[in-house]
Amino acid sequence: MPQMKSRHKHLRKTLKRTQRNRALKQQVKLATRAAREAAGDGDEQQTREALSRAYKAVDKATQAKVLHPRRGGRKKSVLARQVAQARGAE
């Protein structure tokens, strides 16, 4: 444990930030998984909505600086490619 008061505050801030970052990363993972599964199911409307939610989750994480902007763009690009491939495989 920290010895100084300022370090205690820093520790509290770090724990809050860690929780926020984990929550945002989890949202991104769940949204991208849902988009891939929706594409595999074949329902066009559901796929579009799931892809939109995944993009929104990635953009939120990028805006909060949980993901690097280029990583966010790469995630969206890879996801779009995977969804298009899943649609073509039907």
C-alpha positions in Angstrom: 0.0 0.0 0.0 1.1 3.6 -0.6 2.7 5.6 2.2 1.7 9.1 1.1 -1.8 10.6 0.9 -1.3 11.6 -2.7 -0.4 8.1 -3.7 -3.6 6.8 -2.0 -5.5 9.2 -4.2 -3.6 8.1 -7.3 -4.4 4.5 -6.4 -8.1 5.2 -6.2 -8.1 7.0 -9.5 -6.2 4.1 -11.1 -8.8 1.6 -9.8 -11.7 3.7 -11.2 -10.0 4.1 -14.6 -9.2 0.4 -14.7 -12.8 -0.5 -14.1 -14.0 1.9 -16.8 -11.4 0.6 -19.3 -12.4 -3.0 -18.7 -16.0 -2.2 -19.0 -15.5 -0.5 -22.4 -13.3 -3.2 -23.7 -15.9 -5.8 -22.7 -18.6 -3.9 -24.5 -16.4 -3.9 -27.6 -15.8 -7.6 -27.4 -19.5 -8.4 -26.9 -20.6 -6.1 -29.7 -18.2 -7.5 -32.2 -19.1 -11.1 -31.3 -22.8 -10.3 -31.7 -22.1 -8.7 -35.1 -20.2 -11.8 -36.3 -22.9 -14.1 -35.0 -25.7 -12.0 -36.6 -23.8 -12.2 -39.9 -23.6 -16.0 -39.6 -27.3 -16.3 -38.9 -28.1 -14.5 -42.2 -30.7 -11.9 -41.1 -29.7 -8.8 -43.0 -31.5 -6.3 -40.7 -30.2 -7.8 -37.5 -26.7 -7.9 -39.0 -26.8 -4.2 -39.9 -28.0 -3.2 -36.4 -25.4 -5.4 -34.7 -22.6 -4.0 -36.9 -23.8 -0.4 -36.1 -23.7 -1.2 -32.3 -20.2 -2.7 -32.7 -19.0 0.4 -34.5 -20.5 2.6 -31.8 -18.8 0.6 -29.0 -15.5 0.8 -30.8 -15.9 4.6 -31.3 -16.8 5.1 -27.6 -13.7 3.2 -26.5 -11.5 5.1 -29.0 -13.0 8.4 -27.8 -12.3 7.5 -24.1 -8.7 6.6 -25.2 -9.2 3.0 -24.1 -8.3 2.0 -27.7 -5.8 3.8 -29.9 -7.5 5.5 -32.8 -5.7 3.4 -35.4 -6.6 0.2 -33.4 -10.2 1.2 -33.4 -10.2 1.8 -37.1 -8.5 -1.5 -37.7 -11.1 -3.3 -35.5 -13.9 -1.8 -37.5 -12.2 -2.7 -40.8 -11.5 -6.3 -39.8 -15.1 -6.7 -38.5 -16.6 -5.3 -41.7 -14.5 -7.8 -43.7 -15.5 -10.7 -41.5 -19.2 -9.8 -41.8 -18.9 -9.5 -45.5 -17.2 -12.8 -45.7 -19.8 -14.4 -43.5 -22.6 -13.0 -45.8 -20.9 -14.4 -48.9 -20.5 -17.8 -47.4 -24.2 -18.2 -47.0 
